[in-house]
Amino acid sequence: MKRLGVVTMCFLGLAGCASAPGIYGPKELIIDRQFVDQSQYAIDLAECQRYAEQVPMAEQVTQGTVAGAAVGGVVGAVVGDSDTAKRSAGAGAVLGGVESYQRANREKHQVLRRCMEGRGYRVLN
């Protein structure tokens, strides 16, 4: 039973890190708009956002969820019984999915930022 407590505490600790504020979605870009043609900016931003939408969010989240469940199940099986393995697999799936979602959102933000910088905009964040 002590092992289950240790596994639970580890997963809760990871969940706390994964749920920190401000990391779920890509931040809005802050662009230095001095000397920027606003109509061209709107066109460029829309095009760059379409590129960012090509990041395969669903695939990445699915892969992370499956990997997290597998790792959680193995850890649970090593430290406990089949019930512990099931619970650990569930916790691992959630954490793997959250982490993958965050990673995919960071990638979307990077694509958007690089695209705008490539078009000559000064991205400040």
Buried (B, 14 or more C-beta within 10 A) or exposed (E): EEBBEEBBEBBEEBEEEBEEEEBEEBEEBEBEEEEBEEEEBEEBBEEBBEEBEEBEBEEBBBBBBBBBBBBBBBBBBEBBEEEBBBBBBBBBBBBBBBBBBBBBBBBBBEBBBBBBBEBEBEBEE
